[in-house]
């Protein structure tokens, strides 16, 4: 239950951040046979406009892994497969990428003190199988 609350908090902060930088949120928690995609957004600052799959990771300081370090090879493969399926099903003709937003809570009992880090294009054009 606590993990779900923390995850929801992180996704909400990530969505607020994306809106604040002028992105449009198209969908949240999109599911397909390969997995769930946290946020699907449109980055209109890119020309041409890019579709962005955003993976949100929310962790508390002191846990074994930080938010961004928690994406290992298995998670990366799942994220790429589910993203490719989503893009294919949508029929998106343009550019797309996968970003990660890491939310780090400074205290597990206090959702007031946190930091956000946004990493763009985590695959950098590479596909991991």
Secondary structure, DSSP 8 states (H G I E B T S, - for coil): -HHHHHHHHHHHHHHHHHHHTT-EEEEEEEEETTEEEEEEEEETTSSS-EEEEEEEEEEETTSSS-TGGG--HHHHHHHHHHHHHHHHHHT--S-EEEEEEEEEEEETTEEEEEEEEEE--TTTT----
